[in-house]
């Protein structure tokens, strides 16, 4: 493997050092994992409005639960009542 250099400012290097220490990784491995992460997820690191993925999953979960409740109210409960009424005929 050939080594390459990347020029970053002092503040970014300090943050990178903190990340390497907290994640117990070396600089090269951490940068490689960052590249794979952004490539796999399609998240744009320049986009400052990116939200925490767990918050986005929670919001999606709420939407799914709401959808299921509406389906239950509009379809399943009336269907159950129709079946009950049919049995009592």
PyMOL Python script that loads the backbone (N, CA, C, O; Angstrom):
from pymol import cmd

cmd.read_pdbstr("""\
ATOM      1  N   UNK A   1       0.849  -1.168   0.000  1.00  0.00           N
ATOM      2  CA  UNK A   1       0.000   0.000   0.000  1.00  0.00           C
ATOM      3  C   UNK A   1       0.896   1.234   0.000  1.00  0.00           C
ATOM      4  O   UNK A   1       1.823   1.336   0.803  1.00  0.00           O
ATOM      5  N   UNK A   2       0.617   2.160  -0.898  1.00  0.00           N
ATOM      6  CA  UNK A   2       1.386   3.402  -0.910  1.00  0.00           C
ATOM      7  C   UNK A   2       0.722   4.406   0.009  1.00  0.00           C
ATOM      8  O   UNK A   2      -0.504   4.460   0.105  1.00  0.00           O
ATOM      9  N   UNK A   3       1.524   5.188   0.674  1.00  0.00           N
ATOM     10  CA  UNK A   3       1.011   6.182   1.608  1.00  0.00           C
ATOM     11  C   UNK A   3       0.799   7.496   0.892  1.00  0.00           C
ATOM     12  O   UNK A   3       1.565   7.857  -0.002  1.00  0.00           O
ATOM     13  N   UNK A   4      -0.235   8.208   1.282  1.00  0.00           N
ATOM     14  CA  UNK A   4      -0.564   9.513   0.727  1.00  0.00           C
ATOM     15  C   UNK A   4      -0.704  10.502   1.870  1.00  0.00           C
ATOM     16  O   UNK A   4      -0.986  10.114   3.003  1.00  0.00           O
ATOM     17  N   UNK A   5      -0.509  11.768   1.575  1.00  0.00           N
ATOM     18  CA  UNK A   5      -0.667  12.823   2.570  1.00  0.00           C
ATOM     19  C   UNK A   5      -1.918  13.633   2.262  1.00  0.00           C
ATOM     20  O   UNK A   5      -2.302  13.804   1.105  1.00  0.00           O
ATOM     21  N   UNK A   6      -2.538  14.121   3.316  1.00  0.00           N
ATOM     22  CA  UNK A   6      -3.709  14.975   3.185  1.00  0.00           C
ATOM     23  C   UNK A   6      -3.446  16.226   4.004  1.00  0.00           C
ATOM     24  O   UNK A   6      -3.036  16.140   5.162  1.00  0.00           O
ATOM     25  N   UNK A   7      -3.680  17.385   3.410  1.00  0.00           N
ATOM     26  CA  UNK A   7      -3.446  18.645   4.111  1.00  0.00           C
ATOM     27  C   UNK A   7      -4.757  19.099   4.751  1.00  0.00           C
ATOM     28  O   UNK A   7      -5.761  19.292   4.065  1.00  0.00           O
ATOM     29  N   UNK A   8      -4.735  19.268   6.086  1.00  0.00           N
ATOM     30  CA  UNK A   8      -5.891  19.783   6.816  1.00  0.00           C
ATOM     31  C   UNK A   8      -5.403  20.839   7.793  1.00  0.00           C
ATOM     32  O   UNK A   8      -4.219  20.894   8.125  1.00  0.00           O
ATOM     33  N   UNK A   9      -6.324  21.676   8.249  1.00  0.00           N
ATOM     34  CA  UNK A   9      -5.918  22.728   9.182  1.00  0.00           C
ATOM     35  C   UNK A   9      -5.709  22.149  10.589  1.00  0.00           C
ATOM     36  O   UNK A   9      -6.044  20.994  10.853  1.00  0.00           O
ATOM     37  N   UNK A  10      -5.161  22.956  11.464  1.00  0.00           N
ATOM     38  CA  UNK A  10      -4.793  22.508  12.807  1.00  0.00           C
ATOM     39  C   UNK A  10      -6.010  22.066  13.609  1.00  0.00           C
ATOM     40  O   UNK A  10      -5.962  21.060  14.316  1.00  0.00           O
ATOM     41  N   UNK A  11      -7.098  22.817  13.499  1.00  0.00           N
ATOM     42  CA  UNK A  11      -8.308  22.473  14.251  1.00  0.00           C
ATOM     43  C   UNK A  11      -8.847  21.111  13.804  1.00  0.00           C
ATOM     44  O   UNK A  11      -9.224  20.284  14.635  1.00  0.00           O
ATOM     45  N   UNK A  12      -8.881  20.887  12.503  1.00  0.00           N
ATOM     46  CA  UNK A  12      -9.363  19.602  11.987  1.00  0.00           C
ATOM     47  C   UNK A  12      -8.449  18.465  12.425  1.00  0.00           C
ATOM     48  O   UNK A  12      -8.921  17.375  12.749  1.00  0.00           O
ATOM     49  N   UNK A  13      -7.149  18.716  12.435  1.00  0.00           N
ATOM     50  CA  UNK A  13      -6.204  17.686  12.885  1.00  0.00           C
ATOM     51  C   UNK A  13      -6.428  17.362  14.353  1.00  0.00           C
ATOM     52  O   UNK A  13      -6.348  16.202  14.757  1.00  0.00           O
ATOM     53  N   UNK A  14      -6.708  18.383  15.147  1.00  0.00           N
ATOM     54  CA  UNK A  14      -6.978  18.169  16.563  1.00  0.00           C
ATOM     55  C   UNK A  14      -8.230  17.306  16.745  1.00  0.00           C
ATOM     56  O   UNK A  14      -8.245  16.388  17.565  1.00  0.00           O
ATOM     57  N   UNK A  15      -9.272  17.606  15.979  1.00  0.00           N
ATOM     58  CA  UNK A  15     -10.504  16.817  16.054  1.00  0.00           C
ATOM     59  C   UNK A  15     -10.271  15.386  15.577  1.00  0.00           C
ATOM     60  O   UNK A  15     -10.806  14.438  16.152  1.00  0.00           O
ATOM     61  N   UNK A  16      -9.477  15.239  14.534  1.00  0.00           N
ATOM     62  CA  UNK A  16      -9.150  13.908  14.024  1.00  0.00           C
ATOM     63  C   UNK A  16      -8.387  13.108  15.076  1.00  0.00           C
ATOM     64  O   UNK A  16      -8.630  11.914  15.253  1.00  0.00           O
ATOM     65  N   UNK A  17      -7.476  13.762  15.763  1.00  0.00           N
ATOM     66  CA  UNK A  17      -6.716  13.102  16.824  1.00  0.00           C
ATOM     67  C   UNK A  17      -7.645  12.639  17.941  1.00  0.00           C
ATOM     68  O   UNK A  17      -7.504  11.524  18.443  1.00  0.00           O
ATOM     69  N   UNK A  18      -8.597  13.492  18.335  1.00  0.00           N
ATOM     70  CA  UNK A  18      -9.559  13.111  19.375  1.00  0.00           C
ATOM     71  C   UNK A  18     -10.381  11.898  18.937  1.00  0.00           C
ATOM     72  O   UNK A  18     -10.631  10.984  19.723  1.00  0.00           O
ATOM     73  N   UNK A  19     -10.794  11.907  17.669  1.00  0.00           N
ATOM     74  CA  UNK A  19     -11.570  10.779  17.155  1.00  0.00           C
ATOM     75  C   UNK A  19     -10.757   9.490  17.149  1.00  0.00           C
ATOM     76  O   UNK A  19     -11.256   8.431  17.529  1.00  0.00           O
ATOM     77  N   UNK A  20      -9.501   9.586  16.714  1.00  0.00           N
ATOM     78  CA  UNK A  20      -8.669   8.376  16.678  1.00  0.00           C
ATOM     79  C   UNK A  20      -8.476   7.803  18.076  1.00  0.00           C
ATOM     80  O   UNK A  20      -8.470   6.586  18.263  1.00  0.00           O
ATOM     81  N   UNK A  21      -8.318   8.684  19.050  1.00  0.00           N
ATOM     82  CA  UNK A  21      -8.128   8.221  20.422  1.00  0.00           C
ATOM     83  C   UNK A  21      -9.413   7.616  20.981  1.00  0.00           C
ATOM     84  O   UNK A  21      -9.378   6.563  21.617  1.00  0.00           O
ATOM     85  N   UNK A  22     -10.554   8.281  20.744  1.00  0.00           N
ATOM     86  CA  UNK A  22     -11.806   7.781  21.306  1.00  0.00           C
ATOM     87  C   UNK A  22     -12.263   6.491  20.633  1.00  0.00           C
ATOM     88  O   UNK A  22     -12.904   5.656  21.272  1.00  0.00           O
ATOM     89  N   UNK A  23     -11.943   6.320  19.354  1.00  0.00           N
ATOM     90  CA  UNK A  23     -12.354   5.119  18.626  1.00  0.00           C
ATOM     91  C   UNK A  23     -11.268   4.048  18.590  1.00  0.00           C
ATOM     92  O   UNK A  23     -11.470   2.959  18.052  1.00  0.00           O
ATOM     93  N   UNK A  24     -10.117   4.375  19.168  1.00  0.00           N
ATOM     94  CA  UNK A  24      -8.980   3.446  19.219  1.00  0.00           C
ATOM     95  C   UNK A  24      -8.592   2.965  17.815  1.00  0.00           C
ATOM     96  O   UNK A  24      -8.454   1.768  17.564  1.00  0.00           O
ATOM     97  N   UNK A  25      -8.422   3.936  16.912  1.00  0.00           N
ATOM     98  CA  UNK A  25      -8.033   3.644  15.527  1.00  0.00           C
ATOM     99  C   UNK A  25      -6.862   4.545  15.162  1.00  0.00           C
ATOM    100  O   UNK A  25      -6.628   5.567  15.806  1.00  0.00           O
ATOM    101  N   UNK A  26      -6.133   4.156  14.127  1.00  0.00           N
ATOM    102  CA  UNK A  26      -5.090   5.055  13.644  1.00  0.00           C
ATOM    103  C   UNK A  26      -5.689   5.986  12.587  1.00  0.00           C
ATOM    104  O   UNK A  26      -6.817   5.785  12.137  1.00  0.00           O
ATOM    105  N   UNK A  27      -4.925   7.001  12.198  1.00  0.00           N
ATOM    106  CA  UNK A  27      -5.431   8.011  11.265  1.00  0.00           C
ATOM    107  C   UNK A  27      -5.900   7.389   9.948  1.00  0.00           C
ATOM    108  O   UNK A  27      -6.991   7.689   9.462  1.00  0.00           O
ATOM    109  N   UNK A  28      -5.075   6.533   9.389  1.00  0.00           N
ATOM    110  CA  UNK A  28      -5.404   5.940   8.094  1.00  0.00           C
ATOM    111  C   UNK A  28      -6.681   5.123   8.126  1.00  0.00           C
ATOM    112  O   UNK A  28      -7.532   5.255   7.246  1.00  0.00           O
ATOM    113  N   UNK A  29      -6.815   4.281   9.139  1.00  0.00           N
ATOM    114  CA  UNK A  29      -8.014   3.446   9.255  1.00  0.00           C
ATOM    115  C   UNK A  29      -9.265   4.291   9.442  1.00  0.00           C
ATOM    116  O   UNK A  29     -10.310   4.011   8.854  1.00  0.00           O
ATOM    117  N   UNK A  30      -9.150   5.327  10.265  1.00  0.00           N
ATOM    118  CA  UNK A  30     -10.300   6.190  10.511  1.00  0.00           C
ATOM    119  C   UNK A  30     -10.735   6.908   9.236  1.00  0.00           C
ATOM    120  O   UNK A  30     -11.926   6.960   8.929  1.00  0.00           O
ATOM    121  N   UNK A  31      -9.791   7.453   8.502  1.00  0.00           N
ATOM    122  CA  UNK A  31     -10.125   8.157   7.261  1.00  0.00           C
ATOM    123  C   UNK A  31     -10.733   7.187   6.250  1.00  0.00           C
ATOM    124  O   UNK A  31     -11.691   7.536   5.561  1.00  0.00           O
ATOM    125  N   UNK A  32     -10.192   5.982   6.154  1.00  0.00           N
ATOM    126  CA  UNK A  32     -10.759   4.982   5.244  1.00  0.00           C
ATOM    127  C   UNK A  32     -12.203   4.664   5.617  1.00  0.00           C
ATOM    128  O   UNK A  32     -13.075   4.604   4.750  1.00  0.00           O
ATOM    129  N   UNK A  33     -12.450   4.462   6.905  1.00  0.00           N
ATOM    130  CA  UNK A  33     -13.813   4.156   7.353  1.00  0.00           C
ATOM    131  C   UNK A  33     -14.751   5.328   7.089  1.00  0.00           C
ATOM    132  O   UNK A  33     -15.913   5.122   6.736  1.00  0.00           O
ATOM    133  N   UNK A  34     -14.261   6.557   7.255  1.00  0.00           N
ATOM    134  CA  UNK A  34     -15.080   7.737   6.948  1.00  0.00           C
ATOM    135  C   UNK A  34     -15.467   7.750   5.471  1.00  0.00           C
ATOM    136  O   UNK A  34     -16.617   8.014   5.122  1.00  0.00           O
ATOM    137  N   UNK A  35     -14.508   7.466   4.627  1.00  0.00           N
ATOM    138  CA  UNK A  35     -14.766   7.448   3.181  1.00  0.00           C
ATOM    139  C   UNK A  35     -15.820   6.395   2.855  1.00  0.00           C
ATOM    140  O   UNK A  35     -16.772   6.676   2.128  1.00  0.00           O
ATOM    141  N   UNK A  36     -15.658   5.183   3.389  1.00  0.00           N
ATOM    142  CA  UNK A  36     -16.618   4.111   3.119  1.00  0.00           C
ATOM    143  C   UNK A  36     -18.004   4.462   3.660  1.00  0.00           C
ATOM    144  O   UNK A  36     -19.019   4.162   3.032  1.00  0.00           O
ATOM    145  N   UNK A  37     -18.036   5.104   4.837  1.00  0.00           N
ATOM    146  CA  UNK A  37     -19.314   5.483   5.449  1.00  0.00           C
ATOM    147  C   UNK A  37     -20.068   6.468   4.563  1.00  0.00           C
ATOM    148  O   UNK A  37     -21.248   6.273   4.271  1.00  0.00           O
ATOM    149  N   UNK A  38     -19.381   7.526   4.139  1.00  0.00           N
ATOM    150  CA  UNK A  38     -20.051   8.534   3.313  1.00  0.00           C
ATOM    151  C   UNK A  38     -20.441   7.968   1.954  1.00  0.00           C
ATOM    152  O   UNK A  38     -21.471   8.345   1.394  1.00  0.00           O
ATOM    153  N   UNK A  39     -19.635   7.081   1.431  1.00  0.00           N
ATOM    154  CA  UNK A  39     -19.956   6.470   0.139  1.00  0.00           C
ATOM    155  C   UNK A  39     -21.166   5.547   0.267  1.00  0.00           C
ATOM    156  O   UNK A  39     -22.049   5.548  -0.591  1.00  0.00           O
ATOM    157  N   UNK A  40     -21.201   4.765   1.337  1.00  0.00           N
ATOM    158  CA  UNK A  40     -22.291   3.808   1.529  1.00  0.00           C
ATOM    159  C   UNK A  40     -23.614   4.498   1.857  1.00  0.00           C
ATOM    160  O   UNK A  40     -24.656   4.120   1.322  1.00  0.00           O
ATOM    161  N   UNK A  41     -23.583   5.503   2.728  1.00  0.00           N
ATOM    162  CA  UNK A  41     -24.823   6.149   3.159  1.00  0.00           C
ATOM    163  C   UNK A  41     -25.292   7.229   2.204  1.00  0.00           C
ATOM    164  O   UNK A  41     -26.471   7.584   2.204  1.00  0.00           O
ATOM    165  N   UNK A  42     -24.387   7.757   1.389  1.00  0.00           N
ATOM    166  CA  UNK A  42     -24.765   8.830   0.477  1.00  0.00           C
ATOM    167  C   UNK A  42     -24.937  10.169   1.169  1.00  0.00           C
ATOM    168  O   UNK A  42     -25.466  11.108   0.575  1.00  0.00           O
ATOM    169  N   UNK A  43     -24.503  10.271   2.411  1.00  0.00           N
ATOM    170  CA  UNK A  43     -24.610  11.524   3.155  1.00  0.00           C
ATOM    171  C   UNK A  43     -23.533  12.480   2.668  1.00  0.00           C
ATOM    172  O   UNK A  43     -22.377  12.095   2.487  1.00  0.00           O
ATOM    173  N   UNK A  44     -23.928  13.730   2.459  1.00  0.00           N
ATOM    174  CA  UNK A  44     -22.984  14.752   2.027  1.00  0.00           C
ATOM    175  C   UNK A  44     -22.400  15.420   3.270  1.00  0.00           C
ATOM    176  O   UNK A  44     -23.135  16.104   3.982  1.00  0.00           O
ATOM    177  N   UNK A  45     -21.111  15.251   3.559  1.00  0.00           N
ATOM    178  CA  UNK A  45     -20.530  15.832   4.778  1.00  0.00           C
ATOM    179  C   UNK A  45     -20.521  17.357   4.768  1.00  0.00           C
ATOM    180  O   UNK A  45     -20.410  17.975   5.828  1.00  0.00           O
ATOM    181  N   UNK A  46     -20.634  17.975   3.597  1.00  0.00           N
ATOM    182  CA  UNK A  46     -20.687  19.439   3.524  1.00  0.00           C
ATOM    183  C   UNK A  46     -22.036  19.971   3.969  1.00  0.00           C
ATOM    184  O   UNK A  46     -22.150  21.132   4.363  1.00  0.00           O
ATOM    185  N   UNK A  47     -23.050  19.135   3.908  1.00  0.00           N
ATOM    186  CA  UNK A  47     -24.408  19.544   4.227  1.00  0.00           C
ATOM    187  C   UNK A  47     -24.565  19.641   5.743  1.00  0.00           C
ATOM    188  O   UNK A  47     -24.593  18.626   6.438  1.00  0.00           O
ATOM    189  N   UNK A  48     -24.665  20.859   6.243  1.00  0.00           N
ATOM    190  CA  UNK A  48     -24.707  21.076   7.688  1.00  0.00           C
ATOM    191  C   UNK A  48     -26.047  20.679   8.299  1.00  0.00           C
ATOM    192  O   UNK A  48     -26.155  20.578   9.521  1.00  0.00           O
ATOM    193  N   UNK A  49     -27.064  20.452   7.481  1.00  0.00           N
ATOM    194  CA  UNK A  49     -28.369  20.113   8.034  1.00  0.00           C
ATOM    195  C   UNK A  49     -28.569  18.608   8.172  1.00  0.00           C
ATOM    196  O   UNK A  49     -29.667  18.163   8.504  1.00  0.00           O
ATOM    197  N   UNK A  50     -27.535  17.825   7.925  1.00  0.00           N
ATOM    198  CA  UNK A  50     -27.656  16.384   8.142  1.00  0.00           C
ATOM    199  C   UNK A  50     -28.013  16.137   9.592  1.00  0.00           C
ATOM    200  O   UNK A  50     -27.404  16.701  10.502  1.00  0.00           O
ATOM    201  N   UNK A  51     -28.997  15.299   9.795  1.00  0.00           N
ATOM    202  CA  UNK A  51     -29.453  15.018  11.141  1.00  0.00           C
ATOM    203  C   UNK A  51     -28.886  13.684  11.608  1.00  0.00           C
ATOM    204  O   UNK A  51     -28.385  12.876  10.827  1.00  0.00           O
ATOM    205  N   UNK A  52     -28.987  13.500  12.874  1.00  0.00           N
ATOM    206  CA  UNK A  52     -28.564  12.251  13.485  1.00  0.00           C
ATOM    207  C   UNK A  52     -29.415  11.120  12.901  1.00  0.00           C
ATOM    208  O   UNK A  52     -30.642  11.224  12.914  1.00  0.00           O
ATOM    209  N   UNK A  53     -28.810  10.049  12.390  1.00  0.00           N
ATOM    210  CA  UNK A  53     -29.602   8.961  11.802  1.00  0.00           C
ATOM    211  C   UNK A  53     -30.626   8.361  12.759  1.00  0.00           C
ATOM    212  O   UNK A  53     -31.700   7.943  12.326  1.00  0.00           O
ATOM    213  N   UNK A  54     -30.315   8.313  14.043  1.00  0.00           N
ATOM    214  CA  UNK A  54     -31.277   7.741  14.986  1.00  0.00           C
ATOM    215  C   UNK A  54     -32.517   8.619  15.101  1.00  0.00           C
ATOM    216  O   UNK A  54     -33.617   8.105  15.306  1.00  0.00           O
ATOM    217  N   UNK A  55     -32.357   9.942  14.972  1.00  0.00           N
ATOM    218  CA  UNK A  55     -33.509  10.846  14.996  1.00  0.00           C
ATOM    219  C   UNK A  55     -34.357  10.633  13.746  1.00  0.00           C
ATOM    220  O   UNK A  55     -35.585  10.624  13.818  1.00  0.00           O
ATOM    221  N   UNK A  56     -33.701  10.462  12.602  1.00  0.00           N
ATOM    222  CA  UNK A  56     -34.433  10.232  11.359  1.00  0.00           C
ATOM    223  C   UNK A  56     -35.182   8.902  11.415  1.00  0.00           C
ATOM    224  O   UNK A  56     -36.308   8.812  10.925  1.00  0.00           O
ATOM    225  N   UNK A  57     -34.579   7.869  12.003  1.00  0.00           N
ATOM    226  CA  UNK A  57     -35.247   6.574  12.131  1.00  0.00           C
ATOM    227  C   UNK A  57     -36.446   6.694  13.067  1.00  0.00           C
ATOM    228  O   UNK A  57     -37.499   6.115  12.799  1.00  0.00           O
ATOM    229  N   UNK A  58     -36.297   7.437  14.158  1.00  0.00           N
ATOM    230  CA  UNK A  58     -37.412   7.622  15.087  1.00  0.00           C
ATOM    231  C   UNK A  58     -38.576   8.332  14.406  1.00  0.00           C
ATOM    232  O   UNK A  58     -39.733   7.970  14.620  1.00  0.00           O
ATOM    233  N   UNK A  59     -38.280   9.339  13.588  1.00  0.00           N
ATOM    234  CA  UNK A  59     -39.336  10.050  12.867  1.00  0.00           C
ATOM    235  C   UNK A  59     -40.032   9.119  11.876  1.00  0.00           C
ATOM    236  O   UNK A  59     -41.255   9.152  11.740  1.00  0.00           O
ATOM    237  N   UNK A  60     -39.262   8.304  11.196  1.00  0.00           N
ATOM    238  CA  UNK A  60     -39.841   7.345  10.256  1.00  0.00           C
ATOM    239  C   UNK A  60     -40.694   6.321  10.997  1.00  0.00           C
ATOM    240  O   UNK A  60     -41.750   5.917  10.510  1.00  0.00           O
ATOM    241  N   UNK A  61     -40.240   5.907  12.159  1.00  0.00           N
ATOM    242  CA  UNK A  61     -40.998   4.962  12.972  1.00  0.00           C
ATOM    243  C   UNK A  61     -42.353   5.554  13.348  1.00  0.00           C
ATOM    244  O   UNK A  61     -43.369   4.861  13.291  1.00  0.00           O
ATOM    245  N   UNK A  62     -42.376   6.830  13.733  1.00  0.00           N
ATOM    246  CA  UNK A  62     -43.635   7.497  14.079  1.00  0.00           C
ATOM    247  C   UNK A  62     -44.575   7.525  12.881  1.00  0.00           C
ATOM    248  O   UNK A  62     -45.780   7.317  13.027  1.00  0.00           O
ATOM    249  N   UNK A  63     -44.024   7.784  11.695  1.00  0.00           N
ATOM    250  CA  UNK A  63     -44.858   7.818  10.490  1.00  0.00           C
ATOM    251  C   UNK A  63     -45.459   6.450  10.210  1.00  0.00           C
ATOM    252  O   UNK A  63     -46.628   6.349   9.837  1.00  0.00           O
ATOM    253  N   UNK A  64     -44.674   5.405  10.384  1.00  0.00           N
ATOM    254  CA  UNK A  64     -45.168   4.046  10.132  1.00  0.00           C
ATOM    255  C   UNK A  64     -46.261   3.682  11.128  1.00  0.00           C
ATOM    256  O   UNK A  64     -47.287   3.118  10.748  1.00  0.00           O
ATOM    257  N   UNK A  65     -46.046   4.001  12.395  1.00  0.00           N
ATOM    258  CA  UNK A  65     -47.052   3.702  13.414  1.00  0.00           C
ATOM    259  C   UNK A  65     -48.337   4.469  13.122  1.00  0.00           C
ATOM    260  O   UNK A  65     -49.428   3.913  13.248  1.00  0.00           O
ATOM    261  N   UNK A  66     -48.224   5.729  12.736  1.00  0.00           N
ATOM    262  CA  UNK A  66     -49.407   6.520  12.393  1.00  0.00           C
ATOM    263  C   UNK A  66     -50.147   5.902  11.216  1.00  0.00           C
ATOM    264  O   UNK A  66     -51.375   5.815  11.229  1.00  0.00           O
ATOM    265  N   UNK A  67     -49.410   5.474  10.204  1.00  0.00           N
ATOM    266  CA  UNK A  67     -50.020   4.834   9.039  1.00  0.00           C
ATOM    267  C   UNK A  67     -50.778   3.577   9.455  1.00  0.00           C
ATOM    268  O   UNK A  67     -51.905   3.356   9.012  1.00  0.00           O
ATOM    269  N   UNK A  68     -50.165   2.757  10.302  1.00  0.00           N
ATOM    270  CA  UNK A  68     -50.810   1.519  10.739  1.00  0.00           C
ATOM    271  C   UNK A  68     -52.069   1.797  11.552  1.00  0.00           C
ATOM    272  O   UNK A  68     -53.056   1.074  11.422  1.00  0.00           O
ATOM    273  N   UNK A  69     -52.050   2.826  12.383  1.00  0.00           N
ATOM    274  CA  UNK A  69     -53.236   3.181  13.165  1.00  0.00           C
ATOM    275  C   UNK A  69     -54.379   3.612  12.259  1.00  0.00           C
ATOM    276  O   UNK A  69     -55.531   3.248  12.493  1.00  0.00           O
ATOM    277  N   UNK A  70     -54.067   4.383  11.231  1.00  0.00           N
ATOM    278  CA  UNK A  70     -55.096   4.815  10.283  1.00  0.00           C
ATOM    279  C   UNK A  70     -55.666   3.614   9.540  1.00  0.00           C
ATOM    280  O   UNK A  70     -56.878   3.524   9.344  1.00  0.00           O
ATOM    281  N   UNK A  71     -54.801   2.690   9.124  1.00  0.00           N
ATOM    282  CA  UNK A  71     -55.276   1.492   8.437  1.00  0.00           C
ATOM    283  C   UNK A  71     -56.171   0.659   9.354  1.00  0.00           C
ATOM    284  O   UNK A  71     -57.185   0.114   8.919  1.00  0.00           O
ATOM    285  N   UNK A  72     -55.789   0.569  10.605  1.00  0.00           N
ATOM    286  CA  UNK A  72     -56.597  -0.180  11.562  1.00  0.00           C
ATOM    287  C   UNK A  72     -57.964   0.472  11.726  1.00  0.00           C
ATOM    288  O   UNK A  72     -58.990  -0.208  11.713  1.00  0.00           O
ATOM    289  N   UNK A  73     -57.972   1.792  11.880  1.00  0.00           N
ATOM    290  CA  UNK A  73     -59.220   2.524  12.080  1.00  0.00           C
ATOM    291  C   UNK A  73     -60.125   2.453  10.847  1.00  0.00           C
ATOM    292  O   UNK A  73     -61.330   2.233  10.971  1.00  0.00           O
ATOM    293  N   UNK A  74     -59.550   2.637   9.671  1.00  0.00           N
ATOM    294  CA  UNK A  74     -60.348   2.756   8.451  1.00  0.00           C
ATOM    295  C   UNK A  74     -60.681   1.420   7.796  1.00  0.00           C
ATOM    296  O   UNK A  74     -61.675   1.321   7.077  1.00  0.00           O
ATOM    297  N   UNK A  75     -59.873   0.396   8.029  1.00  0.00           N
ATOM    298  CA  UNK A  75     -60.081  -0.867   7.314  1.00  0.00           C
ATOM    299  C   UNK A  75     -60.345  -2.028   8.266  1.00  0.00           C
ATOM    300  O   UNK A  75     -61.361  -2.711   8.145  1.00  0.00           O
ATOM    301  N   UNK A  76     -59.449  -2.251   9.199  1.00  0.00           N
ATOM    302  CA  UNK A  76     -59.541  -3.461  10.013  1.00  0.00           C
ATOM    303  C   UNK A  76     -60.725  -3.457  10.982  1.00  0.00           C
ATOM    304  O   UNK A  76     -61.434  -4.458  11.085  1.00  0.00           O
ATOM    305  N   UNK A  77     -60.951  -2.357  11.688  1.00  0.00           N
ATOM    306  CA  UNK A  77     -62.067  -2.319  12.635  1.00  0.00           C
ATOM    307  C   UNK A  77     -63.417  -2.421  11.931  1.00  0.00           C
ATOM    308  O   UNK A  77     -64.275  -3.175  12.390  1.00  0.00           O
ATOM    309  N   UNK A  78     -63.643  -1.691  10.831  1.00  0.00           N
ATOM    310  CA  UNK A  78     -64.917  -1.885  10.119  1.00  0.00           C
ATOM    311  C   UNK A  78     -65.075  -3.315   9.589  1.00  0.00           C
ATOM    312  O   UNK A  78     -66.172  -3.873   9.623  1.00  0.00           O
ATOM    313  N   UNK A  79     -63.993  -3.899   9.107  1.00  0.00           N
ATOM    314  CA  UNK A  79     -64.047  -5.269   8.609  1.00  0.00           C
ATOM    315  C   UNK A  79     -64.393  -6.236   9.736  1.00  0.00           C
ATOM    316  O   UNK A  79     -65.190  -7.154   9.543  1.00  0.00           O
ATOM    317  N   UNK A  80     -63.811  -6.038  10.885  1.00  0.00           N
ATOM    318  CA  UNK A  80     -64.099  -6.881  12.044  1.00  0.00           C
ATOM    319  C   UNK A  80     -65.568  -6.752  12.447  1.00  0.00           C
ATOM    320  O   UNK A  80     -66.224  -7.743  12.770  1.00  0.00           O
ATOM    321  N   UNK A  81     -66.068  -5.534  12.424  1.00  0.00           N
ATOM    322  CA  UNK A  81     -67.469  -5.309  12.774  1.00  0.00           C
ATOM    323  C   UNK A  81     -68.403  -5.970  11.757  1.00  0.00           C
ATOM    324  O   UNK A  81     -69.427  -6.544  12.128  1.00  0.00           O
ATOM    325  N   UNK A  82     -68.045  -5.885  10.484  1.00  0.00           N
ATOM    326  CA  UNK A  82     -68.850  -6.534   9.444  1.00  0.00           C
ATOM    327  C   UNK A  82     -68.880  -8.046   9.641  1.00  0.00           C
ATOM    328  O   UNK A  82     -69.930  -8.672   9.494  1.00  0.00           O
ATOM    329  N   UNK A  83     -67.746  -8.628   9.969  1.00  0.00           N
ATOM    330  CA  UNK A  83     -67.682 -10.072  10.214  1.00  0.00           C
ATOM    331  C   UNK A  83     -68.518 -10.431  11.433  1.00  0.00           C
ATOM    332  O   UNK A  83     -69.241 -11.428  11.416  1.00  0.00           O
ATOM    333  N   UNK A  84     -68.429  -9.644  12.471  1.00  0.00           N
ATOM    334  CA  UNK A  84     -69.211  -9.888  13.683  1.00  0.00           C
ATOM    335  C   UNK A  84     -70.704  -9.803  13.376  1.00  0.00           C
ATOM    336  O   UNK A  84     -71.477 -10.656  13.814  1.00  0.00           O
ATOM    337  N   UNK A  85     -71.114  -8.779  12.627  1.00  0.00           N
ATOM    338  CA  UNK A  85     -72.526  -8.619  12.270  1.00  0.00           C
ATOM    339  C   UNK A  85     -73.000  -9.772  11.387  1.00  0.00           C
ATOM    340  O   UNK A  85     -74.133 -10.230  11.529  1.00  0.00           O
ATOM    341  N   UNK A  86     -72.165 -10.233  10.499  1.00  0.00           N
ATOM    342  CA  UNK A  86     -72.516 -11.338   9.603  1.00  0.00           C
ATOM    343  C   UNK A  86     -72.725 -12.631  10.388  1.00  0.00           C
ATOM    344  O   UNK A  86     -73.603 -13.427  10.056  1.00  0.00           O
ATOM    345  N   UNK A  87     -71.917 -12.838  11.428  1.00  0.00           N
ATOM    346  CA  UNK A  87     -72.030 -14.052  12.239  1.00  0.00           C
ATOM    347  C   UNK A  87     -73.322 -14.060  13.050  1.00  0.00           C
ATOM    348  O   UNK A  87     -73.864 -15.124  13.348  1.00  0.00           O
ATOM    349  N   UNK A  88     -73.807 -12.895  13.402  1.00  0.00           N
ATOM    350  CA  UNK A  88     -75.003 -12.800  14.243  1.00  0.00           C
ATOM    351  C   UNK A  88     -76.298 -12.837  13.440  1.00  0.00           C
ATOM    352  O   UNK A  88     -77.380 -12.728  14.018  1.00  0.00           O
ATOM    353  N   UNK A  89     -76.211 -12.986  12.150  1.00  0.00           N
ATOM    354  CA  UNK A  89     -77.430 -13.054  11.335  1.00  0.00           C
ATOM    355  C   UNK A  89     -78.135 -14.351  11.460  1.00  0.00           C
ATOM    356  O   UNK A  89     -79.175 -14.551  10.833  1.00  0.00           O
TER     357      UNK A  89
END
""", "prot")
cmd.dss("prot")
cmd.show_as("cartoon", "prot")
cmd.util.cbc("prot")
cmd.orient("prot")
